[in-house]
Amino acid sequence: MSLLNNEQAKAALSIGKKLTHANFTSGEWVRGVGYRYEFEDGCKCDPEEFWCVREDFSPTWRVID
């Protein structure tokens, strides 16, 4: 299982991959859907909103889908 940095995570989300992160709790994930991101609870947001509070996340993203 390879880990992704933020830029790689953004690229994966842009093609619809489902990701999790070391800071997420068990069962939490985010997936790229069209021009938005969707979460495990069905909520959606714009990429800019998502990344504005996650730019300093460690490079521990991983694809789960």
Phi, psi and omega per residue, in radians:
M1 nan 2.016 -3.140
S2 -1.622 2.549 3.137
L3 -1.672 2.589 -3.093
L4 -1.965 2.574 2.971
N5 -1.510 -3.140 -3.077
N6 -1.071 -0.721 -3.132
E7 -1.137 -0.721 3.091
Q8 -1.159 -0.660 3.104
A9 -1.116 -0.739 3.102
K10 -1.051 -0.742 3.134
A11 -1.126 -0.728 3.135
A12 -1.141 -0.730 3.109
L13 -1.126 -0.606 -3.117
S14 -1.155 -0.332 3.088
I15 -1.898 0.312 2.986
G16 1.525 0.232 3.119
K17 -1.257 2.682 3.056
K18 -1.766 2.241 -3.071
L19 -2.180 2.715 2.940
T20 -2.278 2.990 -3.087
H21 -2.463 2.696 3.132
A22 -1.006 -0.498 3.126
N23 -1.408 -0.230 3.138
F24 -1.368 2.644 3.032
T25 -1.376 2.918 3.107
S26 -1.009 2.270 3.137
G27 1.607 -0.210 3.090
E28 -1.433 2.450 3.075
W29 -2.731 2.941 3.059
V30 -2.408 2.526 -3.126
R31 -2.409 2.461 3.049
G32 -1.363 2.216 3.120
V33 -2.317 1.823 -3.080
G34 1.103 -2.212 3.139
Y35 -1.690 0.208 -3.094
R36 -2.232 3.004 3.041
Y37 -1.960 2.454 3.124
E38 -2.065 2.490 -3.125
F39 -1.890 2.936 -3.093
E40 -0.999 -0.428 -3.133
D41 -1.611 0.072 3.120
G42 1.613 -0.185 3.104
C43 -1.194 2.664 3.126
K44 -2.294 2.671 3.049
C45 -2.642 2.905 3.068
D46 -1.353 2.608 3.122
P47 -0.952 -0.689 -3.128
E48 -1.044 -0.730 3.127
E49 -1.152 -0.747 -3.130
F50 -1.085 -0.850 -3.026
W51 -1.367 -0.339 -3.083
C52 -1.066 -0.427 3.117
V53 -1.930 0.142 -3.099
R54 -2.221 0.148 -3.114
E55 -1.083 -0.431 -3.127
D56 -1.689 0.154 3.115
F57 -1.076 2.517 3.083
S58 -1.154 2.776 -3.109
P59 -1.360 1.084 -3.107
T60 -2.201 0.651 2.991
W61 -1.362 2.578 3.020
R62 -2.542 2.534 3.125
V63 -1.347 2.315 3.105
I64 -2.070 0.069 -3.093
D65 -2.161 nan nan
